[in-house]
Amino acid sequence: MKTEPFSHLEESGEARMVDVGGKPLQLRTARASAEIHCQKTTITLLKDHALPKGDVLAVARIAGIQAAKRTSDLIPLCHSLPLDKVSVDFTVGEDRIHIATSAKTRAKTGVEMEALTAASVAALTLYDMMKAVDKTMRIEGVRVSEKTKE
């Protein structure tokens, strides 16, 4: 079975950024998600707007959007993309918060890293803002759920 060479490695084994210069601009979208599991009492505090650090969902939404915009600064060899839209949405369950993100661009490479970064940083922000009341939290299931190009 023939294997393709790694796109981010030179023949010598050195890391490199992939050249996407010859690729066409395309509308690209990606969706990602993550979950933060916590105690039921933490969710009650969240719903009652009684967490000591305030509106944690609003702050986590902004953090996720900002992180998506800075993805190429955080992930080595990741292309800088002109983002048309980033969204970060939350579904609050009984003992968890589901984070769903999407990113859209018209570019020569995919936007899944931006969607993943938004989900990850939103989850980390929730963790940071709720850790004073819940030491049992855990972040799980960070994944890409969809990517498209037209």
C-alpha atoms as one frame of an Amber mdcrd trajectory, in Angstrom:
protein
   0.000   0.000   0.000   1.439   3.355  -1.074   1.288   6.110   1.523   1.209
   9.807   0.761   3.970  11.973   2.227   3.045  14.138   5.189   1.913  17.548
   3.937   3.591  19.459   6.775   7.021  17.809   6.540   9.878  18.386   4.155
  11.695  15.300   2.835  14.349  16.018   5.462  11.704  15.821   8.201  11.560
  19.551   8.906   8.168  21.125   9.557   6.771  23.453   6.900   3.617  25.366
   6.127   1.601  23.866   3.276   1.475  26.015   0.133  -2.194  26.595  -0.724
  -1.404  29.313  -3.273  -2.600  27.260  -6.237  -5.930  26.323  -4.696  -9.119
  28.232  -5.588 -11.013  30.402  -3.137 -14.044  28.475  -1.913 -16.789  29.052
   0.621 -15.823  26.843   3.540 -17.672  26.108   6.736 -16.979  23.966   9.777
 -18.867  23.031  12.909 -17.303  21.761  16.112 -18.478  20.928  19.582 -17.358
  20.259  23.130 -18.995  19.544  26.462 -18.182  20.597  29.970 -19.551  18.257
  32.610 -20.243  19.675  36.047 -22.304  19.230  39.178 -26.036  19.854  39.063
 -25.584  22.558  41.691 -23.247  24.402  39.325 -25.928  24.375  36.613 -28.440
  25.702  39.159 -26.100  28.573  40.019 -25.631  29.278  36.307 -29.383  29.332
  35.652 -29.991  31.501  38.715 -27.285  33.976  37.580 -25.580  33.332  40.924
 -22.058  32.385  39.845 -19.421  34.636  41.450 -17.890  35.637  38.099 -21.149
  36.766  36.507 -22.528  35.835  33.086 -20.146  33.037  32.244 -21.910  32.087
  28.996 -21.554  35.605  27.574 -17.869  35.703  28.454 -17.263  32.195  27.059
 -19.014  33.147  23.800 -16.745  36.179  23.337 -13.681  34.107  24.290 -14.553
  31.454  21.696 -15.061  34.014  18.950 -11.823  35.812  19.823  -9.938  32.510
  19.909 -11.190  31.534  16.452  -9.871  34.845  15.134  -6.440  34.080  16.659
  -6.155  30.420  15.647  -3.153  30.928  13.381  -1.335  32.602  16.290  -1.975
  29.569  18.495  -1.540  26.587  16.154   1.848  26.329  14.430   1.686  26.103
  10.626  -2.018  26.999  10.553  -2.992  29.466   7.833  -4.432  32.829   8.786
  -7.984  33.000   7.432 -10.357  35.917   6.814 -13.341  34.794   8.872 -16.765
  35.822   7.645 -18.576  34.482  10.687 -17.964  32.623  13.927 -20.750  31.513
  16.243 -20.627  29.959  19.693 -23.838  28.564  21.170 -24.613  26.769  24.397
 -27.177  24.201  25.432 -27.398  23.904  29.201 -28.325  20.444  30.425 -28.876
  18.999  33.862 -25.191  18.324  34.534 -23.377  19.652  31.473 -23.087  22.472
  28.989 -22.891  21.555  25.320 -20.895  24.002  23.199 -21.584  24.198  19.458
 -19.446  26.407  17.237 -19.354  27.248  13.571 -16.925  29.159  11.397 -17.253
  30.401   7.828 -14.725  31.807   5.371 -14.019  32.183   1.687 -10.482  30.855
   1.492  -8.087  28.309  -0.015  -8.037  26.024   3.025 -10.493  24.693   5.579
 -11.798  26.429   8.659 -12.156  23.459  11.027  -9.228  24.532  13.215 -11.017
  27.825  13.892 -14.236  26.031  14.864 -12.298  23.621  17.108 -10.364  26.452
  18.723 -13.592  28.338  19.421 -15.135  25.259  21.085 -12.001  24.523  23.103
 -11.476  28.047  24.383 -15.174  28.494  25.183 -14.979  25.297  27.265 -11.769
  26.425  28.959 -13.345  29.783  29.755 -16.374  28.118  31.347 -14.022  25.938
  33.369 -12.033  28.942  34.528 -15.093  30.952  35.468 -16.833  28.139  37.366
 -13.875  26.386  39.026 -14.395  28.289  42.284 -17.711  26.486  42.811 -17.002
  23.125  41.124 -13.728  21.220  41.372 -15.143  18.172  39.541 -15.647  19.703
  36.091 -14.235  17.994  33.039 -14.106  18.922  29.370 -14.927  16.147  26.911
 -15.819  15.426  23.335 -14.020  18.203  21.489 -14.574  17.314  17.853 -15.368
  18.493  14.342 -18.951  17.591  13.496 -19.105  18.942   9.934 -17.037  20.638
   7.273 -18.073  21.777   3.842 -16.672  23.553   0.800 -18.479  24.964  -2.217
